[in-house]
Amino acid sequence: MPILTSLHRNENAQIVLGLLFGICFGFLLQKGGVTDYNIIESQLLLTNFTVMKVMLSAVMVGTIGFHILKHFGYVRSHAAEGTVGSNIIGGLIFGIGFALLGYCPGTAPGAAATGAVDALIGMGGLLIGAGIFATFYTRFKPILMKWEFPSVTVPELLRLNVWTTIILMEGGMTVFLLALEHYGL
């Protein structure tokens, strides 16, 4: 694993890899149709579930891929502690921005790359919003730090083997995706 260790420590390599993976991610979002404002709007109106299908498929593939890499020692997992306050505030900021703009921080650059001017302007709004949040972070901190919860993974929470949990969750997501398809959503 010396090559992986050297890649991990090389900041320039990390930037290049991040950029390449980001470009690939944006390309796949665009090919999946989820950088289209109308598709995203339809998802928010619960009339077209393309976005959910693409994201659940990515979660399913990513979960298996991550745990295979973990099994062979190429990655490590680490659950982060969190707070209810930060999840509520973060969810509200994300949700309001998503509803107003019609793009999330992942789909906005992908849409902008295809020439969507509204997404490009929205990316400016994302940056301004991040700046405002950073400016007022110390004021928000008491709320953000309310009601801590421990760092626990889903298998730990369910007290199940990792692969048993993955099989159950993958099965549930597959049934859900098939149900969406069956009902034409």
TIVO-2410 file (N, C-alpha, C; in nm, 3 decimals):
# residues 185
REC num residu      c1      c2      c3 atome chaine
REC   1      M   0.079  -0.119   0.000     N      A
REC   1      M   0.000   0.000   0.000    CA      A
REC   1      M   0.084   0.128   0.000     C      A
REC   2      P   0.212   0.120  -0.025     N      A
REC   2      P   0.294   0.242  -0.023    CA      A
REC   2      P   0.247   0.346  -0.125     C      A
REC   3      I   0.198   0.302  -0.242     N      A
REC   3      I   0.153   0.400  -0.343    CA      A
REC   3      I   0.032   0.477  -0.291     C      A
REC   4      L  -0.060   0.408  -0.221     N      A
REC   4      L  -0.177   0.476  -0.168    CA      A
REC   4      L  -0.138   0.573  -0.057     C      A
REC   5      T  -0.045   0.533   0.026     N      A
REC   5      T   0.001   0.621   0.134    CA      A
REC   5      T   0.066   0.746   0.075     C      A
REC   6      S   0.148   0.727  -0.029     N      A
REC   6      S   0.213   0.844  -0.090    CA      A
REC   6      S   0.110   0.933  -0.160     C      A
REC   7      L   0.008   0.875  -0.222     N      A
REC   7      L  -0.099   0.954  -0.284    CA      A
REC   7      L  -0.175   1.033  -0.178     C      A
REC   8      H  -0.200   0.968  -0.065     N      A
REC   8      H  -0.276   1.032   0.042    CA      A
REC   8      H  -0.201   1.152   0.100     C      A
REC   9      R  -0.070   1.143   0.104     N      A
REC   9      R   0.011   1.251   0.162    CA      A
REC   9      R   0.044   1.361   0.062     C      A
REC  10      N   0.022   1.336  -0.066     N      A
REC  10      N   0.057   1.432  -0.171    CA      A
REC  10      N  -0.061   1.526  -0.197     C      A
REC  11      E  -0.053   1.649  -0.149     N      A
REC  11      E  -0.164   1.743  -0.162    CA      A
REC  11      E  -0.198   1.773  -0.307     C      A
REC  12      N  -0.098   1.787  -0.393     N      A
REC  12      N  -0.125   1.814  -0.535    CA      A
REC  12      N  -0.198   1.698  -0.600     C      A
REC  13      A  -0.157   1.576  -0.566     N      A
REC  13      A  -0.227   1.458  -0.619    CA      A
REC  13      A  -0.371   1.455  -0.571     C      A
REC  14      Q  -0.392   1.492  -0.446     N      A
REC  14      Q  -0.528   1.495  -0.391    CA      A
REC  14      Q  -0.616   1.595  -0.466     C      A
REC  15      I  -0.559   1.711  -0.497     N      A
REC  15      I  -0.635   1.813  -0.571    CA      A
REC  15      I  -0.668   1.763  -0.711     C      A
REC  16      V  -0.571   1.705  -0.780     N      A
REC  16      V  -0.594   1.655  -0.915    CA      A
REC  16      V  -0.696   1.542  -0.913     C      A
REC  17      L  -0.681   1.448  -0.819     N      A
REC  17      L  -0.777   1.338  -0.809    CA      A
REC  17      L  -0.917   1.390  -0.776     C      A
REC  18      G  -0.925   1.487  -0.685     N      A
REC  18      G  -1.055   1.546  -0.651    CA      A
REC  18      G  -1.120   1.611  -0.772     C      A
REC  19      L  -1.041   1.683  -0.849     N      A
REC  19      L  -1.092   1.748  -0.970    CA      A
REC  19      L  -1.139   1.645  -1.071     C      A
REC  20      L  -1.059   1.541  -1.093     N      A
REC  20      L  -1.096   1.437  -1.190    CA      A
REC  20      L  -1.222   1.362  -1.147     C      A
REC  21      F  -1.230   1.327  -1.019     N      A
REC  21      F  -1.350   1.259  -0.970    CA      A
REC  21      F  -1.471   1.351  -0.976     C      A
REC  22      G  -1.451   1.480  -0.948     N      A
REC  22      G  -1.560   1.577  -0.958    CA      A
REC  22      G  -1.612   1.590  -1.100     C      A
REC  23      I  -1.520   1.594  -1.197     N      A
REC  23      I  -1.560   1.602  -1.338    CA      A
REC  23      I  -1.637   1.477  -1.378     C      A
REC  24      C  -1.587   1.361  -1.335     N      A
REC  24      C  -1.658   1.235  -1.365    CA      A
REC  24      C  -1.796   1.234  -1.301     C      A
REC  25      F  -1.804   1.280  -1.177     N      A
REC  25      F  -1.932   1.285  -1.106    CA      A
REC  25      F  -2.030   1.377  -1.180     C      A
REC  26      G  -1.982   1.496  -1.219     N      A
REC  26      G  -2.067   1.589  -1.294    CA      A
REC  26      G  -2.113   1.531  -1.426     C      A
REC  27      F  -2.023   1.463  -1.496     N      A
REC  27      F  -2.056   1.400  -1.623    CA      A
REC  27      F  -2.166   1.295  -1.603     C      A
REC  28      L  -2.150   1.212  -1.500     N      A
REC  28      L  -2.250   1.109  -1.474    CA      A
REC  28      L  -2.384   1.169  -1.429     C      A
REC  29      L  -2.379   1.278  -1.352     N      A
REC  29      L  -2.504   1.346  -1.316    CA      A
REC  29      L  -2.575   1.397  -1.441     C      A
REC  30      Q  -2.497   1.455  -1.532     N      A
REC  30      Q  -2.555   1.508  -1.655    CA      A
REC  30      Q  -2.612   1.395  -1.739     C      A
REC  31      K  -2.539   1.285  -1.753     N      A
REC  31      K  -2.587   1.171  -1.832    CA      A
REC  31      K  -2.711   1.108  -1.769     C      A
REC  32      G  -2.720   1.114  -1.637     N      A
REC  32      G  -2.836   1.061  -1.568    CA      A
REC  32      G  -2.956   1.154  -1.573     C      A
REC  33      G  -2.937   1.275  -1.624     N      A
REC  33      G  -3.047   1.369  -1.639    CA      A
REC  33      G  -3.075   1.455  -1.518     C      A
REC  34      V  -2.994   1.443  -1.414     N      A
REC  34      V  -3.026   1.514  -1.290    CA      A
REC  34      V  -2.965   1.654  -1.282     C      A
REC  35      T  -2.908   1.703  -1.390     N      A
REC  35      T  -2.865   1.843  -1.393    CA      A
REC  35      T  -2.968   1.928  -1.467     C      A
REC  36      D  -3.076   1.867  -1.509     N      A
REC  36      D  -3.183   1.937  -1.579    CA      A
REC  36      D  -3.280   1.997  -1.477     C      A
REC  37      Y  -3.298   2.129  -1.483     N      A
REC  37      Y  -3.383   2.199  -1.387    CA      A
REC  37      Y  -3.523   2.137  -1.380     C      A
REC  38      N  -3.580   2.102  -1.496     N      A
REC  38      N  -3.715   2.047  -1.498    CA      A
REC  38      N  -3.724   1.912  -1.428     C      A
REC  39      I  -3.620   1.832  -1.441     N      A
REC  39      I  -3.618   1.702  -1.372    CA      A
REC  39      I  -3.608   1.723  -1.221     C      A
REC  40      I  -3.523   1.817  -1.179     N      A
REC  40      I  -3.508   1.845  -1.036    CA      A
REC  40      I  -3.637   1.903  -0.979     C      A
REC  41      E  -3.698   1.995  -1.053     N      A
REC  41      E  -3.825   2.053  -1.009    CA      A
REC  41      E  -3.931   1.944  -0.995     C      A
REC  42      S  -3.935   1.853  -1.091     N      A
REC  42      S  -4.032   1.743  -1.084    CA      A
REC  42      S  -4.008   1.653  -0.963     C      A
REC  43      Q  -3.881   1.636  -0.928     N      A
REC  43      Q  -3.849   1.557  -0.808    CA      A
REC  43      Q  -3.901   1.629  -0.684     C      A
REC  44      L  -3.877   1.760  -0.677     N      A
REC  44      L  -3.924   1.837  -0.562    CA      A
REC  44      L  -4.076   1.839  -0.552     C      A
REC  45      L  -4.143   1.829  -0.666     N      A
REC  45      L  -4.289   1.825  -0.668    CA      A
REC  45      L  -4.343   1.683  -0.655     C      A
REC  46      L  -4.251   1.586  -0.643     N      A
REC  46      L  -4.284   1.444  -0.628    CA      A
REC  46      L  -4.364   1.388  -0.746     C      A
REC  47      T  -4.328   1.434  -0.866     N      A
REC  47      T  -4.395   1.383  -0.986    CA      A
REC  47      T  -4.300   1.303  -1.075     C      A
REC  48      N  -4.171   1.312  -1.052     N      A
REC  48      N  -4.071   1.239  -1.130    CA      A
REC  48      N  -3.957   1.207  -1.034     C      A
REC  49      F  -3.924   1.080  -1.020     N      A
REC  49      F  -3.826   1.038  -0.922    CA      A
REC  49      F  -3.692   1.001  -0.983     C      A
REC  50      T  -3.659   1.061  -1.096     N      A
REC  50      T  -3.531   1.034  -1.161    CA      A
REC  50      T  -3.414   1.065  -1.068     C      A
REC  51      V  -3.419   1.178  -1.000     N      A
REC  51      V  -3.309   1.217  -0.911    CA      A
REC  51      V  -3.291   1.112  -0.801     C      A
REC  52      M  -3.399   1.069  -0.740     N      A
REC  52      M  -3.390   0.970  -0.634    CA      A
REC  52      M  -3.336   0.838  -0.688     C      A
REC  53      K  -3.380   0.799  -0.807     N      A
REC  53      K  -3.332   0.674  -0.866    CA      A
REC  53      K  -3.182   0.679  -0.892     C      A
REC  54      V  -3.135   0.790  -0.947     N      A
REC  54      V  -2.991   0.804  -0.976    CA      A
REC  54      V  -2.912   0.803  -0.846     C      A
REC  55      M  -2.956   0.878  -0.747     N      A
REC  55      M  -2.882   0.887  -0.622    CA      A
REC  55      M  -2.885   0.755  -0.544     C      A
REC  56      L  -3.000   0.688  -0.540     N      A
REC  56      L  -3.004   0.558  -0.471    CA      A
REC  56      L  -2.916   0.456  -0.542     C      A
REC  57      S  -2.915   0.460  -0.674     N      A
REC  57      S  -2.827   0.369  -0.749    CA      A
REC  57      S  -2.681   0.397  -0.715     C      A
REC  58      A  -2.645   0.525  -0.705     N      A
REC  58      A  -2.508   0.562  -0.669    CA      A
REC  58      A  -2.475   0.517  -0.528     C      A
REC  59      V  -2.569   0.531  -0.435     N      A
REC  59      V  -2.547   0.487  -0.297    CA      A
REC  59      V  -2.527   0.335  -0.294     C      A
REC  60      M  -2.606   0.263  -0.371     N      A
REC  60      M  -2.595   0.117  -0.374    CA      A
REC  60      M  -2.459   0.072  -0.427     C      A
REC  61      V  -2.417   0.128  -0.539     N      A
REC  61      V  -2.288   0.091  -0.597    CA      A
REC  61      V  -2.174   0.138  -0.507     C      A
REC  62      G  -2.185   0.262  -0.457     N      A
REC  62      G  -2.080   0.316  -0.371    CA      A
REC  62      G  -2.063   0.239  -0.242     C      A
REC  63      T  -2.173   0.194  -0.183     N      A
REC  63      T  -2.166   0.118  -0.058    CA      A
REC  63      T  -2.089  -0.012  -0.078     C      A
REC  64      I  -2.124  -0.085  -0.182     N      A
REC  64      I  -2.055  -0.212  -0.209    CA      A
REC  64      I  -1.908  -0.185  -0.244     C      A
REC  65      G  -1.885  -0.088  -0.331     N      A
REC  65      G  -1.748  -0.055  -0.370    CA      A
REC  65      G  -1.663  -0.014  -0.251     C      A
REC  66      F  -1.718   0.071  -0.166     N      A
REC  66      F  -1.643   0.117  -0.048    CA      A
REC  66      F  -1.607   0.000   0.042     C      A
REC  67      H  -1.702  -0.088   0.067     N      A
REC  67      H  -1.675  -0.198   0.161    CA      A
REC  67      H  -1.582  -0.304   0.101     C      A
REC  68      I  -1.583  -0.318  -0.030     N      A
REC  68      I  -1.483  -0.406  -0.093    CA      A
REC  68      I  -1.344  -0.345  -0.077     C      A
REC  69      L  -1.331  -0.214  -0.104     N      A
REC  69      L  -1.203  -0.146  -0.085    CA      A
REC  69      L  -1.159  -0.153   0.061     C      A
REC  70      K  -1.253  -0.138   0.153     N      A
REC  70      K  -1.223  -0.146   0.296    CA      A
REC  70      K  -1.174  -0.287   0.332     C      A
REC  71      H  -1.239  -0.388   0.276     N      A
REC  71      H  -1.200  -0.527   0.303    CA      A
REC  71      H  -1.055  -0.552   0.265     C      A
REC  72      F  -1.010  -0.493   0.154     N      A
REC  72      F  -0.873  -0.512   0.109    CA      A
REC  72      F  -0.775  -0.409   0.166     C      A
REC  73      G  -0.824  -0.323   0.257     N      A
REC  73      G  -0.737  -0.230   0.327    CA      A
REC  73      G  -0.704  -0.102   0.253     C      A
REC  74      Y  -0.778  -0.071   0.147     N      A
REC  74      Y  -0.750   0.050   0.069    CA      A
REC  74      Y  -0.814   0.175   0.127     C      A
REC  75      V  -0.917   0.158   0.210     N      A
REC  75      V  -0.984   0.272   0.273    CA      A
REC  75      V  -1.016   0.237   0.418     C      A
REC  76      R  -1.038   0.340   0.496     N      A
REC  76      R  -1.081   0.323   0.635    CA      A
REC  76      R  -1.210   0.402   0.653     C      A
REC  77      S  -1.298   0.349   0.735     N      A
REC  77      S  -1.421   0.424   0.764    CA      A
REC  77      S  -1.407   0.488   0.901     C      A
REC  78      H  -1.472   0.600   0.915     N      A
REC  78      H  -1.475   0.668   1.044    CA      A
REC  78      H  -1.605   0.748   1.051     C      A
REC  79      A  -1.691   0.705   1.141     N      A
REC  79      A  -1.816   0.777   1.160    CA      A
REC  79      A  -1.788   0.903   1.241     C      A
REC  80      A  -1.855   1.009   1.206     N      A
REC  80      A  -1.835   1.136   1.276    CA      A
REC  80      A  -1.948   1.158   1.377     C      A
REC  81      E  -1.912   1.220   1.487     N      A
REC  81      E  -2.014   1.259   1.583    CA      A
REC  81      E  -2.095   1.372   1.522     C      A
REC  82      G  -2.214   1.390   1.569     N      A
REC  82      G  -2.297   1.496   1.514    CA      A
REC  82      G  -2.389   1.555   1.619     C      A
REC  83      T  -2.468   1.651   1.576     N      A
REC  83      T  -2.567   1.710   1.665    CA      A
REC  83      T  -2.699   1.726   1.590     C      A
REC  84      V  -2.805   1.720   1.664     N      A
REC  84      V  -2.937   1.742   1.605    CA      A
REC  84      V  -2.947   1.886   1.554     C      A
REC  85      G  -2.893   1.980   1.631     N      A
REC  85      G  -2.898   2.121   1.591    CA      A
REC  85      G  -2.833   2.146   1.457     C      A
REC  86      S  -2.714   2.091   1.434     N      A
REC  86      S  -2.645   2.114   1.306    CA      A
REC  86      S  -2.719   2.046   1.191     C      A
REC  87      N  -2.781   1.931   1.217     N      A
REC  87      N  -2.858   1.865   1.112    CA      A
REC  87      N  -2.983   1.943   1.075     C      A
REC  88      I  -3.049   1.999   1.174     N      A
REC  88      I  -3.170   2.079   1.147    CA      A
REC  88      I  -3.133   2.206   1.072     C      A
REC  89      I  -3.034   2.281   1.122     N      A
REC  89      I  -2.995   2.406   1.056    CA      A
REC  89      I  -2.940   2.378   0.916     C      A
REC  90      G  -2.854   2.279   0.905     N      A
REC  90      G  -2.798   2.243   0.774    CA      A
REC  90      G  -2.906   2.198   0.678     C      A
REC  91      G  -2.999   2.118   0.727     N      A
REC  91      G  -3.109   2.072   0.642    CA      A
REC  91      G  -3.198   2.186   0.595     C      A
REC  92      L  -3.224   2.280   0.684     N      A
REC  92      L  -3.306   2.396   0.646    CA      A
REC  92      L  -3.234   2.483   0.541     C      A
REC  93      I  -3.106   2.510   0.564     N      A
REC  93      I  -3.030   2.591   0.467    CA      A
REC  93      I  -3.025   2.520   0.332     C      A
REC  94      F  -2.992   2.392   0.335     N      A
REC  94      F  -2.985   2.315   0.210    CA      A
REC  94      F  -3.121   2.311   0.141     C      A
REC  95      G  -3.224   2.280   0.217     N      A
REC  95      G  -3.358   2.267   0.159    CA      A
REC  95      G  -3.411   2.396   0.100     C      A
REC  96      I  -3.393   2.507   0.172     N      A
REC  96      I  -3.439   2.636   0.122    CA      A
REC  96      I  -3.363   2.674  -0.004     C      A
REC  97      G  -3.232   2.657   0.000     N      A
REC  97      G  -3.150   2.688  -0.119    CA      A
REC  97      G  -3.186   2.599  -0.236     C      A
REC  98      F  -3.206   2.472  -0.211     N      A
REC  98      F  -3.243   2.377  -0.316    CA      A
REC  98      F  -3.378   2.415  -0.378     C      A
REC  99      A  -3.474   2.448  -0.293     N      A
REC  99      A  -3.607   2.483  -0.341    CA      A
REC  99      A  -3.606   2.615  -0.420     C      A
REC 100      L  -3.529   2.713  -0.373     N      A
REC 100      L  -3.523   2.842  -0.442    CA      A
REC 100      L  -3.447   2.834  -0.573     C      A
REC 101      L  -3.335   2.764  -0.573     N      A
REC 101      L  -3.249   2.758  -0.690    CA      A
REC 101      L  -3.291   2.649  -0.787     C      A
REC 102      G  -3.336   2.537  -0.734     N      A
REC 102      G  -3.369   2.424  -0.820    CA      A
REC 102      G  -3.249   2.336  -0.848     C      A
REC 103      Y  -3.138   2.364  -0.782     N      A
REC 103      Y  -3.017   2.283  -0.796    CA      A
REC 103      Y  -2.958   2.265  -0.657     C      A
REC 104      C  -2.885   2.156  -0.639     N      A
REC 104      C  -2.810   2.137  -0.515    CA      A
REC 104      C  -2.663   2.167  -0.544     C      A
REC 105      P  -2.578   2.168  -0.441     N      A
REC 105      P  -2.437   2.199  -0.466    CA      A
REC 105      P  -2.368   2.102  -0.561     C      A
REC 106      G  -2.422   1.984  -0.583     N      A
REC 106      G  -2.364   1.890  -0.679    CA      A
REC 106      G  -2.416   1.910  -0.820     C      A
REC 107      T  -2.545   1.937  -0.832     N      A
REC 107      T  -2.604   1.950  -0.966    CA      A
REC 107      T  -2.582   2.089  -1.025     C      A
REC 108      A  -2.563   2.191  -0.943     N      A
REC 108      A  -2.542   2.327  -0.996    CA      A
REC 108      A  -2.417   2.336  -1.084     C      A
REC 109      P  -2.301   2.288  -1.040     N      A
REC 109      P  -2.185   2.295  -1.130    CA      A
REC 109      P  -2.203   2.210  -1.255     C      A
REC 110      G  -2.268   2.095  -1.239     N      A
REC 110      G  -2.294   2.010  -1.356    CA      A
REC 110      G  -2.382   2.080  -1.457     C      A
REC 111      A  -2.487   2.146  -1.409     N      A
REC 111      A  -2.576   2.220  -1.498    CA      A
REC 111      A  -2.505   2.340  -1.559     C      A
REC 112      A  -2.425   2.410  -1.477     N      A
REC 112      A  -2.349   2.525  -1.528    CA      A
REC 112      A  -2.254   2.482  -1.639     C      A
REC 113      A  -2.194   2.365  -1.624     N      A
REC 113      A  -2.101   2.314  -1.725    CA      A
REC 113      A  -2.172   2.284  -1.857     C      A
REC 114      T  -2.303   2.262  -1.852     N      A
REC 114      T  -2.378   2.238  -1.976    CA      A
REC 114      T  -2.433   2.368  -2.034     C      A
REC 115      G  -2.405   2.480  -1.967     N      A
REC 115      G  -2.446   2.610  -2.020    CA      A
REC 115      G  -2.567   2.671  -1.953     C      A
REC 116      A  -2.614   2.613  -1.843     N      A
REC 116      A  -2.731   2.667  -1.773    CA      A
REC 116      A  -2.689   2.791  -1.694     C      A
REC 117      V  -2.727   2.908  -1.743     N      A
REC 117      V  -2.688   3.034  -1.681    CA      A
REC 117      V  -2.746   3.047  -1.540     C      A
REC 118      D  -2.869   2.999  -1.520     N      A
REC 118      D  -2.930   3.008  -1.388    CA      A
REC 118      D  -2.848   2.929  -1.285     C      A
REC 119      A  -2.793   2.817  -1.325     N      A
REC 119      A  -2.709   2.739  -1.234    CA      A
REC 119      A  -2.579   2.811  -1.204     C      A
REC 120      L  -2.522   2.876  -1.304     N      A
REC 120      L  -2.399   2.952  -1.284    CA      A
REC 120      L  -2.422   3.067  -1.186     C      A
REC 121      I  -2.532   3.138  -1.202     N      A
REC 121      I  -2.568   3.245  -1.109    CA      A
REC 121      I  -2.593   3.186  -0.970     C      A
REC 122      G  -2.659   3.071  -0.967     N      A
REC 122      G  -2.686   3.003  -0.840    CA      A
REC 122      G  -2.560   2.962  -0.767     C      A
REC 123      M  -2.456   2.926  -0.844     N      A
REC 123      M  -2.328   2.893  -0.780    CA      A
REC 123      M  -2.271   3.014  -0.709     C      A
REC 124      G  -2.293   3.132  -0.765     N      A
REC 124      G  -2.253   3.255  -0.697    CA      A
REC 124      G  -2.328   3.269  -0.566     C      A
REC 125      G  -2.457   3.236  -0.569     N      A
REC 125      G  -2.538   3.238  -0.448    CA      A
REC 125      G  -2.490   3.138  -0.345     C      A
REC 126      L  -2.446   3.020  -0.391     N      A
REC 126      L  -2.391   2.920  -0.299    CA      A
REC 126      L  -2.267   2.976  -0.228     C      A
REC 127      L  -2.182   3.043  -0.303     N      A
REC 127      L  -2.061   3.101  -0.244    CA      A
REC 127      L  -2.095   3.214  -0.146     C      A
REC 128      I  -2.190   3.298  -0.184     N      A
REC 128      I  -2.232   3.407  -0.095    CA      A
REC 128      I  -2.294   3.349   0.033     C      A
REC 129      G  -2.379   3.249   0.016     N      A
REC 129      G  -2.440   3.184   0.133    CA      A
REC 129      G  -2.336   3.121   0.224     C      A
REC 130      A  -2.235   3.056   0.166     N      A
REC 130      A  -2.128   2.998   0.247    CA      A
REC 130      A  -2.052   3.107   0.322     C      A
REC 131      G  -2.031   3.219   0.256     N      A
REC 131      G  -1.962   3.331   0.321    CA      A
REC 131      G  -2.044   3.388   0.436     C      A
REC 132      I  -2.174   3.402   0.415     N      A
REC 132      I  -2.262   3.453   0.522    CA      A
REC 132      I  -2.261   3.357   0.641     C      A
REC 133      F  -2.271   3.228   0.611     N      A
REC 133      F  -2.269   3.129   0.718    CA      A
REC 133      F  -2.138   3.135   0.795     C      A
REC 134      A  -2.027   3.143   0.723     N      A
REC 134      A  -1.895   3.150   0.789    CA      A
REC 134      A  -1.884   3.275   0.875     C      A
REC 135      T  -1.939   3.386   0.826     N      A
REC 135      T  -1.934   3.512   0.900    CA      A
REC 135      T  -2.010   3.503   1.032     C      A
REC 136      F  -2.125   3.439   1.028     N      A
REC 136      F  -2.212   3.432   1.147    CA      A
REC 136      F  -2.202   3.300   1.221     C      A
REC 137      Y  -2.102   3.218   1.186     N      A
REC 137      Y  -2.089   3.086   1.247    CA      A
REC 137      Y  -2.083   3.092   1.399     C      A
REC 138      T  -2.008   3.185   1.455     N      A
REC 138      T  -1.995   3.192   1.602    CA      A
REC 138      T  -2.130   3.220   1.667     C      A
REC 139      R  -2.216   3.295   1.599     N      A
REC 139      R  -2.350   3.320   1.654    CA      A
REC 139      R  -2.439   3.196   1.646     C      A
REC 140      F  -2.421   3.117   1.539     N      A
REC 140      F  -2.501   2.995   1.521    CA      A
REC 140      F  -2.450   2.879   1.605     C      A
REC 141      K  -2.323   2.886   1.646     N      A
REC 141      K  -2.259   2.771   1.711    CA      A
REC 141      K  -2.336   2.715   1.831     C      A
REC 142      P  -2.392   2.798   1.920     N      A
REC 142      P  -2.467   2.740   2.033    CA      A
REC 142      P  -2.586   2.653   1.986     C      A
REC 143      I  -2.651   2.694   1.878     N      A
REC 143      I  -2.762   2.615   1.825    CA      A
REC 143      I  -2.710   2.492   1.754     C      A
REC 144      L  -2.603   2.509   1.676     N      A
REC 144      L  -2.546   2.398   1.600    CA      A
REC 144      L  -2.495   2.286   1.689     C      A
REC 145      M  -2.449   2.319   1.808     N      A
REC 145      M  -2.390   2.219   1.897    CA      A
REC 145      M  -2.491   2.155   1.993     C      A
REC 146      K  -2.619   2.183   1.976     N      A
REC 146      K  -2.723   2.128   2.065    CA      A
REC 146      K  -2.749   1.981   2.034     C      A
REC 147      W  -2.772   1.906   2.138     N      A
REC 147      W  -2.817   1.766   2.132    CA      A
REC 147      W  -2.722   1.677   2.051     C      A
REC 148      E  -2.604   1.657   2.108     N      A
REC 148      E  -2.504   1.572   2.044    CA      A
REC 148      E  -2.552   1.428   2.036     C      A
REC 149      F  -2.505   1.358   1.931     N      A
REC 149      F  -2.526   1.215   1.923    CA      A
REC 149      F  -2.393   1.149   1.886     C      A
REC 150      P  -2.374   1.024   1.930     N      A
REC 150      P  -2.244   0.960   1.914    CA      A
REC 150      P  -2.215   0.920   1.769     C      A
REC 151      S  -2.088   0.894   1.744     N      A
REC 151      S  -2.049   0.844   1.612    CA      A
REC 151      S  -2.078   0.694   1.611     C      A
REC 152      V  -2.180   0.658   1.539     N      A
REC 152      V  -2.219   0.517   1.531    CA      A
REC 152      V  -2.259   0.487   1.387     C      A
REC 153      T  -2.218   0.372   1.339     N      A
REC 153      T  -2.255   0.333   1.203    CA      A
REC 153      T  -2.388   0.258   1.206     C      A
REC 154      V  -2.449   0.242   1.090     N      A
REC 154      V  -2.578   0.170   1.084    CA      A
REC 154      V  -2.562   0.027   1.135     C      A
REC 155      P  -2.459  -0.048   1.093     N      A
REC 155      P  -2.445  -0.184   1.149    CA      A
REC 155      P  -2.429  -0.184   1.301     C      A
REC 156      E  -2.356  -0.087   1.355     N      A
REC 156      E  -2.342  -0.079   1.501    CA      A
REC 156      E  -2.476  -0.048   1.566     C      A
REC 157      L  -2.550   0.042   1.505     N      A
REC 157      L  -2.681   0.080   1.559    CA      A
REC 157      L  -2.777  -0.039   1.560     C      A
REC 158      L  -2.776  -0.115   1.450     N      A
REC 158      L  -2.864  -0.231   1.437    CA      A
REC 158      L  -2.809  -0.357   1.504     C      A
REC 159      R  -2.681  -0.350   1.545     N      A
REC 159      R  -2.611  -0.464   1.604    CA      A
REC 159      R  -2.611  -0.584   1.510     C      A
REC 160      L  -2.575  -0.554   1.383     N      A
REC 160      L  -2.567  -0.657   1.281    CA      A
REC 160      L  -2.429  -0.655   1.216     C      A
REC 161      N  -2.393  -0.764   1.156     N      A
REC 161      N  -2.272  -0.773   1.076    CA      A
REC 161      N  -2.280  -0.672   0.962     C      A
REC 162      V  -2.166  -0.615   0.922     N      A
REC 162      V  -2.165  -0.513   0.816    CA      A
REC 162      V  -2.228  -0.566   0.688     C      A
REC 163      W  -2.187  -0.686   0.645     N      A
REC 163      W  -2.239  -0.738   0.518    CA      A
REC 163      W  -2.387  -0.776   0.528     C      A
REC 164      T  -2.433  -0.819   0.645     N      A
REC 164      T  -2.576  -0.845   0.664    CA      A
REC 164      T  -2.653  -0.715   0.649     C      A
REC 165      T  -2.602  -0.609   0.709     N      A
REC 165      T  -2.666  -0.478   0.698    CA      A
REC 165      T  -2.669  -0.431   0.553     C      A
REC 166      I  -2.556  -0.448   0.483     N      A
REC 166      I  -2.549  -0.406   0.343    CA      A
REC 166      I  -2.650  -0.484   0.260     C      A
REC 167      I  -2.658  -0.614   0.279     N      A
REC 167      I  -2.752  -0.697   0.202    CA      A
REC 167      I  -2.896  -0.653   0.229     C      A
REC 168      L  -2.930  -0.629   0.357     N      A
REC 168      L  -3.065  -0.584   0.391    CA      A
REC 168      L  -3.097  -0.447   0.330     C      A
REC 169      M  -3.001  -0.354   0.342     N      A
REC 169      M  -3.025  -0.219   0.289    CA      A
REC 169      M  -3.030  -0.219   0.136     C      A
REC 170      E  -2.939  -0.293   0.073     N      A
REC 170      E  -2.940  -0.301  -0.073    CA      A
REC 170      E  -3.071  -0.365  -0.122     C      A
REC 171      G  -3.115  -0.468  -0.050     N      A
REC 171      G  -3.242  -0.532  -0.085    CA      A
REC 171      G  -3.359  -0.435  -0.073     C      A
REC 172      G  -3.361  -0.360   0.037     N      A
REC 172      G  -3.468  -0.261   0.057    CA      A
REC 172      G  -3.467  -0.153  -0.049     C      A
REC 173      M  -3.347  -0.104  -0.084     N      A
REC 173      M  -3.338  -0.001  -0.188    CA      A
REC 173      M  -3.378  -0.056  -0.324     C      A
REC 174      T  -3.343  -0.181  -0.352     N      A
REC 174      T  -3.382  -0.244  -0.479    CA      A
REC 174      T  -3.533  -0.256  -0.488     C      A
REC 175      V  -3.596  -0.302  -0.381     N      A
REC 175      V  -3.743  -0.313  -0.379    CA      A
REC 175      V  -3.806  -0.174  -0.399     C      A
REC 176      F  -3.751  -0.074  -0.333     N      A
REC 176      F  -3.804   0.062  -0.346    CA      A
REC 176      F  -3.791   0.112  -0.490     C      A
REC 177      L  -3.674   0.091  -0.551     N      A
REC 177      L  -3.653   0.134  -0.690    CA      A
REC 177      L  -3.746   0.059  -0.785     C      A
REC 178      L  -3.764  -0.069  -0.762     N      A
REC 178      L  -3.857  -0.147  -0.847    CA      A
REC 178      L  -4.001  -0.098  -0.830     C      A
REC 179      A  -4.038  -0.061  -0.708     N      A
REC 179      A  -4.173  -0.009  -0.684    CA      A
REC 179      A  -4.192   0.124  -0.757     C      A
REC 180      L  -4.090   0.211  -0.755     N      A
REC 180      L  -4.099   0.338  -0.829    CA      A
REC 180      L  -4.121   0.311  -0.977     C      A
REC 181      E  -4.046   0.217  -1.031     N      A
REC 181      E  -4.060   0.183  -1.172    CA      A
REC 181      E  -4.198   0.123  -1.201     C      A
REC 182      H  -4.242   0.036  -1.113     N      A
REC 182      H  -4.373  -0.029  -1.133    CA      A
REC 182      H  -4.487   0.071  -1.137     C      A
REC 183      Y  -4.479   0.172  -1.052     N      A
REC 183      Y  -4.585   0.274  -1.047    CA      A
REC 183      Y  -4.559   0.392  -1.140     C      A
REC 184      G  -4.458   0.379  -1.225     N      A
REC 184      G  -4.432   0.482  -1.325    CA      A
REC 184      G  -4.378   0.611  -1.270     C      A
REC 185      L  -4.313   0.606  -1.159     N      A
REC 185      L  -4.258   0.726  -1.098    CA      A
REC 185      L  -4.112   0.733  -1.132     C      A
***
